[in-house]
Amino acid sequence: MRTLLVVLSFIALLGCTEQASTNTPLPSNATSESFDDMLRPDDPHFSAEERRIVWRVQAYLEKNAQKSVDARYRVKQTNEGFEVFAIFIRGYSNGRPLTSPGGHVTVILHSDGNVIRYIPGE
C-alpha cells in the first residue's frame, strides 16, 4: 500500500512540474483546433451587415459577462434574421487561439439586430 502511494505521488509530482519543451502542452481543458471559418469581429471577410451583427453580439456577450470578450464568430442568415455561433478564446499558445469544451454560444438575432435567443454551450 505504501509503495502504491509513493508511486502515485511520484506520478502526480511529475505531472505537476514544469518541463522545458519547445512544444508547450495545452491545459487539459483547452484545445487548439482549427476553426478556419470562425472569424474575428473585424475580419474583412464579413460583409458590412454581418460585421454589424457580430459587433451587436460581441456587445451583448460583454454586457452579460461584465468584461471584455475575445471570441471568434460565424454568421448564418436564417428566416428569423441571423444565427451567430461564437467560440470564446481562453488564451493563446504560439499565437494560436485556445478554446475550451463548452466555451461557445449561439445567439439568434432578428434581422434588425435584436437578440431573440441565447443558447449557451455545453
N, CA, C and O atoms as a GROMACS GRO file, in nm:
protein
  488
    1MET      N    1   0.083  -0.119   0.000
    1MET     CA    2   0.000   0.000   0.000
    1MET      C    3   0.087   0.126   0.000
    1MET      O    4   0.060   0.221  -0.073
    2ARG      N    5   0.192   0.124   0.083
    2ARG     CA    6   0.282   0.239   0.087
    2ARG      C    7   0.354   0.259  -0.046
    2ARG      O    8   0.373   0.372  -0.092
    3THR      N    9   0.392   0.150  -0.106
    3THR     CA   10   0.461   0.158  -0.234
    3THR      C   11   0.370   0.220  -0.340
    3THR      O   12   0.413   0.304  -0.418
    4LEU      N   13   0.245   0.178  -0.340
    4LEU     CA   14   0.149   0.234  -0.434
    4LEU      C   15   0.132   0.384  -0.411
    4LEU      O   16   0.128   0.461  -0.507
    5LEU      N   17   0.123   0.425  -0.286
    5LEU     CA   18   0.109   0.566  -0.253
    5LEU      C   19   0.231   0.646  -0.299
    5LEU      O   20   0.217   0.756  -0.351
    6VAL      N   21   0.350   0.591  -0.280
    6VAL     CA   22   0.473   0.657  -0.323
    6VAL      C   23   0.476   0.671  -0.475
    6VAL      O   24   0.512   0.776  -0.528
    7VAL      N   25   0.439   0.564  -0.545
    7VAL     CA   26   0.439   0.567  -0.691
    7VAL      C   27   0.338   0.669  -0.743
    7VAL      O   28   0.370   0.746  -0.833
    8LEU      N   29   0.217   0.670  -0.688
    8LEU     CA   30   0.115   0.766  -0.730
    8LEU      C   31   0.159   0.909  -0.700
    8LEU      O   32   0.135   0.999  -0.781
    9SER      N   33   0.222   0.931  -0.586
    9SER     CA   34   0.271   1.065  -0.552
    9SER      C   35   0.379   1.109  -0.650
    9SER      O   36   0.382   1.224  -0.693
   10PHE      N   37   0.467   1.016  -0.686
   10PHE     CA   38   0.573   1.046  -0.782
   10PHE      C   39   0.514   1.082  -0.918
   10PHE      O   40   0.558   1.178  -0.982
   11ILE      N   41   0.415   1.008  -0.962
   11ILE     CA   42   0.350   1.035  -1.090
   11ILE      C   43   0.282   1.172  -1.087
   11ILE      O   44   0.292   1.249  -1.182
   12ALA      N   45   0.213   1.201  -0.978
   12ALA     CA   46   0.146   1.331  -0.964
   12ALA      C   47   0.248   1.444  -0.964
   12ALA      O   48   0.226   1.548  -1.025
   13LEU      N   49   0.360   1.423  -0.897
   13LEU     CA   50   0.466   1.523  -0.892
   13LEU      C   51   0.523   1.549  -1.031
   13LEU      O   52   0.544   1.664  -1.069
   14LEU      N   53   0.547   1.444  -1.108
   14LEU     CA   54   0.597   1.461  -1.244
   14LEU      C   55   0.497   1.536  -1.331
   14LEU      O   56   0.535   1.618  -1.414
   15GLY      N   57   0.370   1.507  -1.312
   15GLY     CA   58   0.266   1.573  -1.391
   15GLY      C   59   0.250   1.719  -1.356
   15GLY      O   60   0.200   1.796  -1.438
   16CYS      N   61   0.291   1.760  -1.238
   16CYS     CA   62   0.270   1.898  -1.194
   16CYS      C   63   0.393   1.986  -1.212
   16CYS      O   64   0.385   2.107  -1.192
   17THR      N   65   0.508   1.928  -1.248
   17THR     CA   66   0.628   2.009  -1.262
   17THR      C   67   0.636   2.068  -1.401
   17THR      O   68   0.586   2.011  -1.498
   18GLU      N   69   0.701   2.185  -1.410
   18GLU     CA   70   0.722   2.248  -1.540
   18GLU      C   71   0.832   2.174  -1.612
   18GLU      O   72   0.932   2.135  -1.551
   19GLN      N   73   0.814   2.155  -1.740
   19GLN     CA   74   0.914   2.086  -1.820
   19GLN      C   75   0.951   2.177  -1.936
   19GLN      O   76   0.864   2.234  -2.002
   20ALA      N   77   1.080   2.190  -1.960
   20ALA     CA   78   1.125   2.269  -2.073
   20ALA      C   79   1.092   2.193  -2.200
   20ALA      O   80   1.129   2.077  -2.218
   21SER      N   81   1.022   2.260  -2.288
   21SER     CA   82   0.981   2.195  -2.412
   21SER      C   83   0.959   2.301  -2.517
   21SER      O   84   0.914   2.412  -2.486
   22THR      N   85   0.989   2.268  -2.640
   22THR     CA   86   0.959   2.362  -2.748
   22THR      C   87   0.812   2.357  -2.783
   22THR      O   88   0.760   2.450  -2.845
   23ASN      N   89   0.746   2.251  -2.745
   23ASN     CA   90   0.603   2.236  -2.773
   23ASN      C   91   0.530   2.232  -2.639
   23ASN      O   92   0.507   2.125  -2.584
   24THR      N   93   0.495   2.349  -2.588
   24THR     CA   94   0.430   2.359  -2.458
   24THR      C   95   0.296   2.287  -2.461
   24THR      O   96   0.214   2.314  -2.548
   25PRO      N   97   0.272   2.195  -2.366
   25PRO     CA   98   0.143   2.125  -2.366
   25PRO      C   99   0.030   2.220  -2.332
   25PRO      O  100   0.047   2.315  -2.254
   26LEU      N  101  -0.085   2.195  -2.390
   26LEU     CA  102  -0.203   2.275  -2.364
   26LEU      C  103  -0.263   2.238  -2.230
   26LEU      O  104  -0.247   2.124  -2.185
   27PRO      N  105  -0.332   2.332  -2.164
   27PRO     CA  106  -0.406   2.295  -2.044
   27PRO      C  107  -0.505   2.184  -2.078
   27PRO      O  108  -0.553   2.176  -2.191
   28SER      N  109  -0.535   2.100  -1.981
   28SER     CA  110  -0.617   1.982  -2.007
   28SER      C  111  -0.756   2.017  -2.059
   28SER      O  112  -0.818   1.935  -2.127
   29ASN      N  113  -0.804   2.136  -2.029
   29ASN     CA  114  -0.939   2.171  -2.074
   29ASN      C  115  -0.938   2.266  -2.194
   29ASN      O  116  -1.041   2.321  -2.230
   30ALA      N  117  -0.822   2.285  -2.255
   30ALA     CA  118  -0.813   2.375  -2.370
   30ALA      C  119  -0.776   2.296  -2.494
   30ALA      O  120  -0.701   2.199  -2.487
   31THR      N  121  -0.827   2.339  -2.606
   31THR     CA  122  -0.793   2.276  -2.733
   31THR      C  123  -0.742   2.383  -2.828
   31THR      O  124  -0.768   2.501  -2.810
   32SER      N  125  -0.669   2.339  -2.927
   32SER     CA  126  -0.615   2.431  -3.027
   32SER      C  127  -0.661   2.385  -3.164
   32SER      O  128  -0.582   2.376  -3.258
   33GLU      N  129  -0.789   2.357  -3.175
   33GLU     CA  130  -0.845   2.311  -3.301
   33GLU      C  131  -0.844   2.424  -3.402
   33GLU      O  132  -0.840   2.542  -3.367
   34SER      N  133  -0.849   2.386  -3.528
   34SER     CA  134  -0.856   2.484  -3.634
   34SER      C  135  -1.002   2.516  -3.663
   34SER      O  136  -1.081   2.427  -3.696
   35PHE      N  137  -1.036   2.641  -3.651
   35PHE     CA  138  -1.170   2.687  -3.682
   35PHE      C  139  -1.157   2.792  -3.792
   35PHE      O  140  -1.180   2.911  -3.770
   36ASP      N  141  -1.118   2.746  -3.910
   36ASP     CA  142  -1.089   2.838  -4.020
   36ASP      C  143  -1.208   2.924  -4.059
   36ASP      O  144  -1.191   3.034  -4.111
   37ASP      N  145  -1.328   2.874  -4.034
   37ASP     CA  146  -1.447   2.952  -4.070
   37ASP      C  147  -1.491   3.045  -3.958
   37ASP      O  148  -1.589   3.118  -3.973
   38MET      N  149  -1.420   3.043  -3.847
   38MET     CA  150  -1.450   3.130  -3.733
   38MET      C  151  -1.362   3.254  -3.744
   38MET      O  152  -1.239   3.244  -3.750
   39LEU      N  153  -1.424   3.371  -3.747
   39LEU     CA  154  -1.352   3.494  -3.775
   39LEU      C  155  -1.356   3.593  -3.659
   39LEU      O  156  -1.447   3.591  -3.577
   40ARG      N  157  -1.254   3.679  -3.656
   40ARG     CA  158  -1.252   3.789  -3.559
   40ARG      C  159  -1.362   3.888  -3.596
   40ARG      O  160  -1.404   3.892  -3.712
   41PRO      N  161  -1.410   3.968  -3.500
   41PRO     CA  162  -1.519   4.062  -3.530
   41PRO      C  163  -1.488   4.160  -3.642
   41PRO      O  164  -1.578   4.203  -3.715
   42ASP      N  165  -1.361   4.198  -3.657
   42ASP     CA  166  -1.324   4.298  -3.757
   42ASP      C  167  -1.273   4.236  -3.888
   42ASP      O  168  -1.218   4.307  -3.971
   43ASP      N  169  -1.292   4.106  -3.906
   43ASP     CA  170  -1.240   4.039  -4.024
   43ASP      C  171  -1.306   4.094  -4.151
   43ASP      O  172  -1.428   4.106  -4.157
   44PRO      N  173  -1.226   4.127  -4.253
   44PRO     CA  174  -1.283   4.182  -4.376
   44PRO      C  175  -1.367   4.083  -4.456
   44PRO      O  176  -1.437   4.123  -4.549
   45HIS      N  177  -1.361   3.954  -4.422
   45HIS     CA  178  -1.445   3.856  -4.492
   45HIS      C  179  -1.593   3.870  -4.455
   45HIS      O  180  -1.680   3.824  -4.529
   46PHE      N  181  -1.621   3.935  -4.342
   46PHE     CA  182  -1.760   3.964  -4.307
   46PHE      C  183  -1.811   4.077  -4.395
   46PHE      O  184  -1.738   4.172  -4.424
   47SER      N  185  -1.936   4.067  -4.438
   47SER     CA  186  -1.998   4.179  -4.507
   47SER      C  187  -2.023   4.290  -4.403
   47SER      O  188  -2.011   4.266  -4.283
   48ALA      N  189  -2.058   4.407  -4.449
   48ALA     CA  190  -2.086   4.518  -4.356
   48ALA      C  191  -2.201   4.481  -4.263
   48ALA      O  192  -2.196   4.511  -4.144
   49GLU      N  193  -2.303   4.415  -4.316
   49GLU     CA  194  -2.417   4.375  -4.233
   49GLU      C  195  -2.378   4.268  -4.132
   49GLU      O  196  -2.418   4.273  -4.016
   50GLU      N  197  -2.298   4.170  -4.176
   50GLU     CA  198  -2.251   4.065  -4.084
   50GLU      C  199  -2.164   4.126  -3.974
   50GLU      O  200  -2.175   4.087  -3.858
   51ARG      N  201  -2.079   4.220  -4.011
   51ARG     CA  202  -1.993   4.284  -3.912
   51ARG      C  203  -2.077   4.359  -3.809
   51ARG      O  204  -2.046   4.356  -3.690
   52ARG      N  205  -2.182   4.425  -3.854
   52ARG     CA  206  -2.274   4.495  -3.762
   52ARG      C  207  -2.338   4.395  -3.666
   52ARG      O  208  -2.349   4.422  -3.546
   53ILE      N  209  -2.380   4.281  -3.717
   53ILE     CA  210  -2.442   4.177  -3.634
   53ILE      C  211  -2.341   4.121  -3.534
   53ILE      O  212  -2.374   4.100  -3.417
   54VAL      N  213  -2.219   4.095  -3.580
   54VAL     CA  214  -2.115   4.041  -3.491
   54VAL      C  215  -2.084   4.140  -3.380
   54VAL      O  216  -2.070   4.101  -3.264
   55TRP      N  217  -2.072   4.269  -3.413
   55TRP     CA  218  -2.045   4.369  -3.308
   55TRP      C  219  -2.162   4.376  -3.210
   55TRP      O  220  -2.141   4.398  -3.090
   56ARG      N  221  -2.283   4.358  -3.259
   56ARG     CA  222  -2.400   4.356  -3.171
   56ARG      C  223  -2.391   4.237  -3.074
   56ARG      O  224  -2.417   4.251  -2.955
   57VAL      N  225  -2.355   4.120  -3.127
   57VAL     CA  226  -2.341   4.001  -3.042
   57VAL      C  227  -2.226   4.020  -2.943
   57VAL      O  228  -2.240   3.986  -2.826
   58GLN      N  229  -2.114   4.073  -2.990
   58GLN     CA  230  -2.000   4.095  -2.900
   58GLN      C  231  -2.040   4.187  -2.785
   58GLN      O  232  -2.006   4.159  -2.670
   59ALA      N  233  -2.110   4.294  -2.814
   59ALA     CA  234  -2.155   4.386  -2.709
   59ALA      C  235  -2.249   4.315  -2.613
   59ALA      O  236  -2.241   4.336  -2.492
   60TYR      N  237  -2.338   4.233  -2.666
   60TYR     CA  238  -2.432   4.156  -2.583
   60TYR      C  239  -2.356   4.061  -2.490
   60TYR      O  240  -2.387   4.053  -2.371
   61LEU      N  241  -2.257   3.989  -2.544
   61LEU     CA  242  -2.179   3.895  -2.464
   61LEU      C  243  -2.098   3.967  -2.357
   61LEU      O  244  -2.089   3.920  -2.243
   62GLU      N  245  -2.038   4.081  -2.392
   62GLU     CA  246  -1.959   4.156  -2.295
   62GLU      C  247  -2.046   4.215  -2.185
   62GLU      O  248  -2.004   4.222  -2.070
   63LYS      N  249  -2.166   4.256  -2.220
   63LYS     CA  250  -2.258   4.308  -2.118
   63LYS      C  251  -2.295   4.197  -2.021
   63LYS      O  252  -2.298   4.218  -1.900
   64ASN      N  253  -2.324   4.078  -2.074
   64ASN     CA  254  -2.360   3.964  -1.986
   64ASN      C  255  -2.242   3.920  -1.901
   64ASN      O  256  -2.260   3.886  -1.784
   65ALA      N  257  -2.122   3.919  -1.959
   65ALA     CA  258  -2.003   3.874  -1.886
   65ALA      C  259  -1.946   3.983  -1.796
   65ALA      O  260  -1.867   3.955  -1.706
   66GLN      N  261  -1.985   4.106  -1.820
   66GLN     CA  262  -1.933   4.223  -1.750
   66GLN      C  263  -1.781   4.234  -1.761
   66GLN      O  264  -1.713   4.276  -1.668
   67LYS      N  265  -1.731   4.194  -1.877
   67LYS     CA  266  -1.588   4.205  -1.907
   67LYS      C  267  -1.568   4.193  -2.057
   67LYS      O  268  -1.659   4.154  -2.131
   68SER      N  269  -1.450   4.226  -2.101
   68SER     CA  270  -1.415   4.214  -2.242
   68SER      C  271  -1.416   4.067  -2.284
   68SER      O  272  -1.374   3.980  -2.207
   69VAL      N  273  -1.463   4.040  -2.404
   69VAL     CA  274  -1.474   3.902  -2.453
   69VAL      C  275  -1.390   3.888  -2.579
   69VAL      O  276  -1.402   3.968  -2.672
   70ASP      N  277  -1.304   3.787  -2.581
   70ASP     CA  278  -1.227   3.753  -2.701
   70ASP      C  279  -1.294   3.630  -2.760
   70ASP      O  280  -1.300   3.526  -2.695
   71ALA      N  281  -1.343   3.641  -2.881
   71ALA     CA  282  -1.416   3.530  -2.942
   71ALA      C  283  -1.397   3.532  -3.093
   71ALA      O  284  -1.354   3.632  -3.151
   72ARG      N  285  -1.429   3.420  -3.154
   72ARG     CA  286  -1.434   3.408  -3.299
   72ARG      C  287  -1.578   3.377  -3.337
   72ARG      O  288  -1.649   3.311  -3.262
   73TYR      N  289  -1.620   3.425  -3.453
   73TYR     CA  290  -1.762   3.422  -3.489
   73TYR      C  291  -1.785   3.360  -3.626
   73TYR      O  292  -1.701   3.367  -3.716
   74ARG      N  293  -1.902   3.299  -3.640
   74ARG     CA  294  -1.954   3.252  -3.769
   74ARG      C  295  -2.098   3.301  -3.778
   74ARG      O  296  -2.176   3.282  -3.684
   75VAL      N  297  -2.134   3.362  -3.888
   75VAL     CA  298  -2.267   3.420  -3.906
   75VAL      C  299  -2.340   3.345  -4.017
   75VAL      O  300  -2.285   3.322  -4.124
   76LYS      N  301  -2.464   3.308  -3.988
   76LYS     CA  302  -2.551   3.247  -4.090
   76LYS      C  303  -2.681   3.326  -4.094
   76LYS      O  304  -2.737   3.360  -3.990
   77GLN      N  305  -2.728   3.353  -4.214
   77GLN     CA  306  -2.857   3.420  -4.228
   77GLN      C  307  -2.966   3.312  -4.219
   77GLN      O  308  -2.952   3.205  -4.278
   78THR      N  309  -3.073   3.342  -4.145
   78THR     CA  310  -3.184   3.249  -4.127
   78THR      C  311  -3.315   3.318  -4.164
   78THR      O  312  -3.317   3.436  -4.200
   79ASN      N  313  -3.423   3.243  -4.154
   79ASN     CA  314  -3.556   3.302  -4.180
   79ASN      C  315  -3.588   3.412  -4.079
   79ASN      O  316  -3.653   3.511  -4.112
   80GLU      N  317  -3.541   3.393  -3.953
   80GLU     CA  318  -3.568   3.491  -3.847
   80GLU      C  319  -3.479   3.614  -3.858
   80GLU      O  320  -3.517   3.723  -3.817
   81GLY      N  321  -3.360   3.595  -3.913
   81GLY     CA  322  -3.263   3.703  -3.919
   81GLY      C  323  -3.123   3.647  -3.931
   81GLY      O  324  -3.074   3.621  -4.041
   82PHE      N  325  -3.057   3.628  -3.814
   82PHE     CA  326  -2.921   3.578  -3.814
   82PHE      C  327  -2.899   3.480  -3.700
   82PHE      O  328  -2.960   3.491  -3.593
   83GLU      N  329  -2.810   3.384  -3.725
   83GLU     CA  330  -2.763   3.293  -3.621
   83GLU      C  331  -2.612   3.314  -3.613
   83GLU      O  332  -2.541   3.298  -3.711
   84VAL      N  333  -2.566   3.350  -3.494
   84VAL     CA  334  -2.423   3.375  -3.474
   84VAL      C  335  -2.370   3.272  -3.376
   84VAL      O  336  -2.418   3.261  -3.263
   85PHE      N  337  -2.270   3.197  -3.421
   85PHE     CA  338  -2.202   3.099  -3.337
   85PHE      C  339  -2.071   3.163  -3.294
   85PHE      O  340  -1.992   3.205  -3.378
   86ALA      N  341  -2.048   3.169  -3.164
   86ALA     CA  342  -1.927   3.232  -3.110
   86ALA      C  343  -1.850   3.132  -3.025
   86ALA      O  344  -1.908   3.063  -2.941
   87ILE      N  345  -1.720   3.126  -3.046
   87ILE     CA  346  -1.631   3.043  -2.965
   87ILE      C  347  -1.543   3.137  -2.884
   87ILE      O  348  -1.476   3.224  -2.940
   88PHE      N  349  -1.543   3.119  -2.752
   88PHE     CA  350  -1.463   3.204  -2.665
   88PHE      C  351  -1.317   3.160  -2.668
   88PHE      O  352  -1.287   3.040  -2.663
   89ILE      N  353  -1.228   3.256  -2.676
   89ILE     CA  354  -1.085   3.231  -2.675
   89ILE      C  355  -1.037   3.245  -2.531
   89ILE      O  356  -1.057   3.349  -2.468
   90ARG      N  357  -0.974   3.140  -2.480
   90ARG     CA  358  -0.929   3.137  -2.340
   90ARG      C  359  -0.784   3.180  -2.324
   90ARG      O  360  -0.738   3.205  -2.212
   91GLY      N  361  -0.713   3.189  -2.433
   91GLY     CA  362  -0.572   3.226  -2.429
   91GLY      C  363  -0.509   3.190  -2.562
   91GLY      O  364  -0.579   3.157  -2.658
   92TYR      N  365  -0.376   3.198  -2.567
   92TYR     CA  366  -0.304   3.170  -2.691
   92TYR      C  367  -0.184   3.084  -2.662
   92TYR      O  368  -0.121   3.096  -2.557
   93SER      N  369  -0.151   2.995  -2.755
   93SER     CA  370  -0.031   2.913  -2.748
   93SER      C  371   0.039   2.924  -2.882
   93SER      O  372  -0.015   2.884  -2.985
   94ASN      N  373   0.159   2.978  -2.880
   94ASN     CA  374   0.234   3.000  -3.004
   94ASN      C  375   0.152   3.080  -3.105
   94ASN      O  376   0.158   3.053  -3.225
   95GLY      N  377   0.077   3.176  -3.057
   95GLY     CA  378  -0.003   3.261  -3.144
   95GLY      C  379  -0.135   3.202  -3.189
   95GLY      O  380  -0.213   3.269  -3.256
   96ARG      N  381  -0.160   3.078  -3.152
   96ARG     CA  382  -0.286   3.013  -3.191
   96ARG      C  383  -0.387   3.025  -3.077
   96ARG      O  384  -0.352   3.004  -2.961
   97PRO      N  385  -0.512   3.059  -3.111
   97PRO     CA  386  -0.613   3.072  -3.005
   97PRO      C  387  -0.647   2.938  -2.942
   97PRO      O  388  -0.654   2.836  -3.009
   98LEU      N  389  -0.668   2.941  -2.810
   98LEU     CA  390  -0.707   2.822  -2.735
   98LEU      C  391  -0.853   2.834  -2.695
   98LEU      O  392  -0.898   2.940  -2.651
   99THR      N  393  -0.925   2.725  -2.710
   99THR     CA  394  -1.066   2.721  -2.672
   99THR      C  395  -1.085   2.613  -2.567
   99THR      O  396  -0.997   2.531  -2.545
  100SER      N  397  -1.200   2.613  -2.504
  100SER     CA  398  -1.233   2.512  -2.404
  100SER      C  399  -1.362   2.443  -2.442
  100SER      O  400  -1.450   2.504  -2.503
  101PRO      N  401  -1.375   2.315  -2.408
  101PRO     CA  402  -1.502   2.247  -2.434
  101PRO      C  403  -1.617   2.323  -2.368
  101PRO      O  404  -1.607   2.363  -2.252
  102GLY      N  405  -1.724   2.342  -2.441
  102GLY     CA  406  -1.838   2.415  -2.387
  102GLY      C  407  -1.821   2.565  -2.390
  102GLY      O  408  -1.910   2.638  -2.348
  103GLY      N  409  -1.708   2.612  -2.440
  103GLY     CA  410  -1.680   2.755  -2.443
  103GLY      C  411  -1.733   2.822  -2.567
  103GLY      O  412  -1.660   2.891  -2.638
  104HIS      N  413  -1.860   2.802  -2.593
  104HIS     CA  414  -1.922   2.862  -2.711
  104HIS      C  415  -2.068   2.895  -2.682
  104HIS      O  416  -2.126   2.847  -2.585
  105VAL      N  417  -2.123   2.979  -2.766
  105VAL     CA  418  -2.265   3.014  -2.756
  105VAL      C  419  -2.321   3.030  -2.897
  105VAL      O  420  -2.247   3.050  -2.993
  106THR      N  421  -2.451   3.020  -2.906
  106THR     CA  422  -2.522   3.054  -3.028
  106THR      C  423  -2.621   3.164  -2.992
  106THR      O  424  -2.696   3.151  -2.896
  107VAL      N  425  -2.620   3.270  -3.069
  107VAL     CA  426  -2.710   3.382  -3.046
  107VAL      C  427  -2.795   3.398  -3.172
  107VAL      O  428  -2.742   3.415  -3.282
  108ILE      N  429  -2.926   3.395  -3.154
  108ILE     CA  430  -3.020   3.414  -3.263
  108ILE      C  431  -3.069   3.558  -3.257
  108ILE      O  432  -3.116   3.604  -3.153
  109LEU      N  433  -3.058   3.628  -3.369
  109LEU     CA  434  -3.098   3.768  -3.374
  109LEU      C  435  -3.203   3.789  -3.482
  109LEU      O  436  -3.203   3.722  -3.586
  110HIS      N  437  -3.291   3.882  -3.456
  110HIS     CA  438  -3.388   3.926  -3.556
  110HIS      C  439  -3.308   4.004  -3.661
  110HIS      O  440  -3.197   4.048  -3.634
  111SER      N  441  -3.364   4.022  -3.777
  111SER     CA  442  -3.292   4.093  -3.884
  111SER      C  443  -3.257   4.237  -3.846
  111SER      O  444  -3.166   4.296  -3.905
  112ASP      N  445  -3.327   4.294  -3.747
  112ASP     CA  446  -3.294   4.430  -3.701
  112ASP      C  447  -3.181   4.431  -3.598
  112ASP      O  448  -3.141   4.537  -3.551
  113GLY      N  449  -3.129   4.312  -3.562
  113GLY     CA  450  -3.017   4.304  -3.469
  113GLY      C  451  -3.055   4.278  -3.325
  113GLY      O  452  -2.967   4.264  -3.241
  114ASN      N  453  -3.184   4.272  -3.294
  114ASN     CA  454  -3.226   4.244  -3.156
  114ASN      C  455  -3.213   4.094  -3.128
  114ASN      O  456  -3.248   4.011  -3.211
  115VAL      N  457  -3.163   4.063  -3.008
  115VAL     CA  458  -3.143   3.923  -2.969
  115VAL      C  459  -3.278   3.857  -2.943
  115VAL      O  460  -3.360   3.908  -2.867
  116ILE      N  461  -3.298   3.743  -3.008
  116ILE     CA  462  -3.419   3.664  -2.988
  116ILE      C  463  -3.394   3.553  -2.887
  116ILE      O  464  -3.475   3.527  -2.799
  117ARG      N  465  -3.278   3.488  -2.902
  117ARG     CA  466  -3.249   3.372  -2.817
  117ARG      C  467  -3.099   3.360  -2.795
  117ARG      O  468  -3.019   3.391  -2.883
  118TYR      N  469  -3.062   3.315  -2.675
  118TYR     CA  470  -2.923   3.292  -2.637
  118TYR      C  471  -2.911   3.145  -2.597
  118TYR      O  472  -2.982   3.100  -2.506
  119ILE      N  473  -2.824   3.071  -2.663
  119ILE     CA  474  -2.809   2.928  -2.635
  119ILE      C  475  -2.664   2.904  -2.591
  119ILE      O  476  -2.574   2.909  -2.674
  120PRO      N  477  -2.641   2.878  -2.460
  120PRO     CA  478  -2.504   2.856  -2.413
  120PRO      C  479  -2.451   2.720  -2.457
  120PRO      O  480  -2.528   2.628  -2.486
  121GLY      N  481  -2.320   2.708  -2.462
  121GLY     CA  482  -2.255   2.581  -2.494
  121GLY      C  483  -2.266   2.484  -2.379
  121GLY      O  484  -2.295   2.522  -2.265
  122GLU      N  485  -2.242   2.360  -2.409
  122GLU     CA  486  -2.249   2.255  -2.306
  122GLU      C  487  -2.116   2.186  -2.294
  122GLU      O  488  -2.101   2.094  -2.213
   0.00000   0.00000   0.00000
